[in-house]
Amino acid sequence: MKAITIPGLEWADVLDPIPGPDEELAAIHAAGVNRADLLQAKGMYPAPVGVTGILGLEMAGVTAGGRRVCSLLPGGGYAEKVAVHPDMLLDLPEHWSFEQGAAVPEVWLTAFVNLFLEGNLQAGETVLIHAGASGVGTAAIQLARDAGAARVLVTVRSPEKAQRCWDMGAEVIPPDHSEQVDLIIDCIGGAYLTQNIQALKPFGRLINIGLLGGSKGELNLSAILRNRLTIKGSTLRSRPRAEHIRIVQAFKERFWQKLIDGHFQIPIDRTFPIQETAEAHRYMAENRNFGKIVLVVAP
């Protein structure tokens, strides 16, 4: 088969994946682009032990049995084929394209995990989502509103993105805001640490899911003690398969039908042929996208 190889991000011949005893092969038609892919391509985010080094954390395609599916992956999405566990698969409705399917698993499951399983968001609370125009951000806005959050606040980089987040029901605030919130979903890291701690109400929760603004920042322990705050680090990829399966099933029970029914938007900013992966990565690195960037593997 062919896959994107690193370094170079070239579409080249590689060995076919060999399914394990509890896996099946799927032909990939589209794959989502994520920040983790950019880091891995630069040698800064190696695949977990035992996982293929091929990029790609989500895909949509067709199983050997003919099912149209999408799936979260630990790796291997930037390719023509991938081995998947059947319990990880979500069936695509007939009215969805493969591009829509590929835009869902990584970002919607990341938003779901960190809002509810890690962040314990409750109806009536206020949540702040940094990088609200990202794939995770746009999913988190919609999930939080559906769950009854009193206010959904976001930070963004441009007036255009601010308007589109506003249209989704979020309030756009500057990074140096003075709002008080119950939960923060933060992909920036060190650069926002001080202001995040200042923004949390008593019993507030800070869930760090990325380090776009660095890994170091000043931490005010007195505020954490006084307000009984919780700080958690959270990644999705490194979790064991059994936990991934539980997450997929929990998301499926609570939100999948709403996605299928069109209750939520799946914003896709742009698609690229898989052969133009390097350009797709540059586009994301320049923060030009609102929502997802998707690679088309099989037109």
C-alpha positions in Angstrom: 0.0 0.0 0.0 0.9 3.7 0.0 1.3 5.9 3.0 2.8 9.2 4.0 6.3 8.7 5.2 8.5 10.8 7.4 10.7 12.7 7.2 9.6 14.4 4.0 5.9 13.7 4.1 6.0 11.8 0.8 3.3 9.5 -0.5 5.3 6.3 -0.9 5.1 2.5 -0.9 5.1 0.8 2.6 4.3 -2.6 3.9 0.6 -3.4 4.4 -0.6 -3.5 8.0 -1.1 -7.0 9.5 -4.3 -7.2 11.6 -4.0 -8.7 15.0 -6.4 -11.5 16.0 -9.0 -9.0 17.2 -8.6 -6.5 14.4 -9.8 -6.1 10.8 -8.5 -4.2 7.8 -10.2 -1.1 6.6 -9.6 0.9 3.4 -9.1 4.5 4.2 -10.9 7.2 2.2 -10.1 10.3 4.3 -8.0 11.2 7.3 -8.2 14.1 9.7 -5.2 16.4 10.4 -4.3 17.1 14.0 -1.7 19.1 15.8 -0.2 15.9 17.1 0.6 14.9 13.5 2.6 18.1 13.0 4.6 17.4 16.1 5.2 13.7 15.2 6.3 14.7 11.7 9.0 16.9 13.4 10.1 14.1 15.7 8.6 15.7 18.8 5.8 13.3 19.5 6.8 9.7 18.9 4.1 7.0 18.5 3.4 4.9 21.6 5.3 1.6 21.9 3.9 -1.0 19.6 2.0 1.5 17.4 2.8 2.2 13.7 5.0 5.2 13.0 2.6 6.3 10.2 0.9 9.5 11.0 -2.9 9.9 11.5 -5.1 9.7 14.5 -8.5 9.3 12.8 -9.9 8.0 9.6 -13.1 7.3 7.6 -13.3 4.4 5.2 -14.7 1.0 4.4 -14.1 -2.3 6.3 -13.3 -5.6 4.5 -17.0 -6.5 5.3 -18.3 -3.4 3.5 -19.2 -1.1 6.4 -18.8 2.6 6.0 -17.1 3.7 9.2 -14.9 6.2 11.0 -12.5 5.5 13.8 -10.1 7.0 16.3 -6.6 5.6 15.8 -3.4 5.5 17.8 -1.6 6.0 14.4 -1.8 4.9 10.8 -4.4 7.2 9.3 -2.3 8.7 6.6 -2.4 5.6 4.5 -4.5 3.4 2.2 -5.2 0.8 4.8 -5.3 0.4 8.6 -5.9 -2.3 11.1 -8.7 -1.4 13.5 -10.5 -3.0 16.4 -14.2 -3.4 15.6 -15.3 -1.9 18.9 -13.6 1.3 17.9 -15.7 1.8 14.8 -18.6 4.2 14.4 -20.9 3.6 11.5 -21.3 6.5 9.1 -24.8 7.5 8.0 -25.4 7.3 4.3 -25.8 11.1 4.0 -22.3 11.7 5.3 -19.2 11.9 3.2 -16.0 10.2 4.2 -14.5 13.7 4.7 -17.2 14.4 7.3 -16.5 11.1 9.0 -12.8 11.7 9.2 -13.4 15.1 10.8 -15.1 13.6 13.9 -13.2 11.0 16.0 -10.1 12.7 17.3 -11.6 16.2 18.1 -15.1 15.2 19.2 -13.8 12.4 21.5 -11.1 14.8 22.9 -13.7 17.4 23.6 -16.0 14.8 25.2 -13.3 13.3 27.4 -12.0 16.6 28.7 -15.4 18.3 29.2 -17.1 15.5 30.9 -14.9 12.6 32.0 -11.9 14.7 33.1 -13.6 18.1 33.6 -16.9 16.9 35.1 -18.8 19.8 33.4 -22.2 20.3 35.0 -25.3 22.1 33.7 -25.3 25.8 34.8 -21.5 26.0 35.0 -19.2 28.4 32.9 -16.5 26.8 30.7 -13.6 28.6 29.0 -12.2 26.9 25.9 -8.9 28.2 24.6 -8.4 28.0 20.8 -12.1 28.0 20.3 -11.8 27.9 16.5 -9.8 24.7 16.4 -11.4 21.3 15.7 -11.5 20.5 19.4 -12.7 24.0 20.2 -15.6 23.9 17.8 -16.7 20.5 19.1 -16.3 21.5 22.7 -18.5 24.7 22.2 -21.3 22.6 20.9 -21.1 19.8 23.4 -20.9 22.2 26.3 -23.9 24.1 25.1 -25.9 20.9 24.6 -25.0 19.8 28.2 -26.5 23.0 29.6 -23.4 25.1 30.4 -24.6 28.6 31.5 -21.8 30.3 29.5 -19.3 29.0 26.9 -16.4 31.4 26.6 -13.6 31.1 24.0 -10.4 32.7 23.0 -9.5 33.0 19.3 -6.9 34.6 17.0 -8.9 36.7 14.6 -12.2 38.7 14.2 -13.4 36.3 11.5 -12.9 33.3 13.8 -14.5 35.2 16.7 -17.7 35.8 14.6 -17.9 32.1 13.7 -17.5 31.0 17.3 -20.2 33.6 18.3 -22.5 32.1 15.6 -22.0 28.7 17.4 -23.2 30.2 20.7 -19.9 31.0 22.3 -18.8 34.3 23.9 -15.4 35.5 22.7 -13.1 37.0 25.3 -9.5 38.3 25.1 -6.7 36.1 26.6 -6.1 38.7 29.4 -9.8 38.5 30.5 -11.1 38.9 34.0 -14.0 36.3 33.7 -14.5 33.7 36.5 -15.2 30.2 35.3 -15.7 26.7 36.6 -13.8 24.7 34.0 -11.0 25.6 31.5 -10.0 23.4 28.5 -6.5 24.7 27.6 -4.2 23.6 24.7 -1.8 26.6 25.2 -0.1 25.5 28.4 2.6 27.5 30.1 1.9 30.9 28.6 -1.7 30.9 30.0 -1.0 29.1 33.3 -1.1 32.2 35.6 -4.2 33.7 34.1 -5.9 30.3 34.1 -5.4 29.9 37.8 -6.7 33.4 38.4 -9.8 32.8 36.4 -11.0 29.7 38.2 -13.8 29.9 40.7 -13.5 27.9 44.0 -13.5 24.2 43.1 -12.6 25.1 39.5 -10.9 22.6 37.2 -8.1 23.3 34.7 -7.6 20.6 32.0 -4.4 21.0 30.0 -4.5 19.2 26.7 -1.6 20.8 24.8 1.5 23.0 25.1 1.3 25.3 22.1 2.4 28.2 24.4 5.2 26.2 26.1 5.6 23.7 28.9 6.6 26.1 31.7 4.7 28.8 33.6 4.5 30.3 37.1 2.2 28.4 39.4 0.4 30.2 42.3 0.0 27.4 44.9 -1.7 29.6 47.4 -4.6 30.2 45.0 -4.8 26.4 44.3 -5.0 25.7 48.1 -7.3 28.6 48.9 -9.8 27.8 46.2 -9.4 24.0 46.2 -8.6 23.9 42.5 -7.9 20.9 40.4 -5.3 20.8 37.6 -5.1 17.8 35.3 -3.1 16.9 32.3 -4.9 14.9 29.6 -4.0 13.2 26.4 -6.1 10.8 24.4 -3.6 8.9 22.2 -1.5 7.4 25.1 -4.5 5.6 26.7 -4.8 1.9 26.4 -7.2 0.4 23.8 -9.6 -0.8 26.5 -10.0 2.8 27.7 -10.4 4.1 24.1 -13.2 1.6 23.6 -15.0 2.7 26.8 -14.7 6.3 25.6 -16.0 5.6 22.2 -19.0 3.7 23.6 -19.8 6.4 26.1 -19.7 9.1 23.4 -21.8 6.9 21.1 -24.5 6.5 23.8 -24.7 10.2 24.6 -23.9 12.2 21.5 -23.5 10.1 18.3 -27.2 10.2 17.3 -27.2 14.0 17.7 -24.3 14.2 15.3 -26.0 11.9 12.8 -29.3 13.9 13.1 -27.5 17.2 12.3 -28.0 18.7 15.8 -24.3 19.5 15.7 -22.1 21.1 13.0 -19.0 19.4 11.7 -17.0 22.4 10.4 -14.5 21.4 7.8 -12.2 24.3 6.8 -10.4 22.7 3.8 -9.6 19.4 2.3 -6.3 18.4 0.6 -5.3 15.4 -1.5 -3.2 13.1 0.6 -0.2 13.8 -1.7 -0.4 17.4 -0.5 0.1 16.5 3.2 3.0 18.9 3.6 0.9 21.8 2.4 -2.0 20.8 4.7 0.5 20.8 7.7 1.7 24.2 6.7 -1.9 25.5 6.5 -2.5 24.2 10.1 0.8 25.6 11.4 -0.2 29.0 10.2 -3.4 28.8 12.2 -5.5 29.5 9.1 -8.2 26.9 9.7 -11.6 27.2 11.4 -12.5 23.6 12.4 -11.0 20.6 10.7 -8.5 20.0 7.9 -9.1 16.7 6.1 -6.8 14.7 3.8 -8.6 12.9 0.9 -7.0 9.5 0.4 -9.5 7.9 -2.1 -11.5 10.5 -4.0 
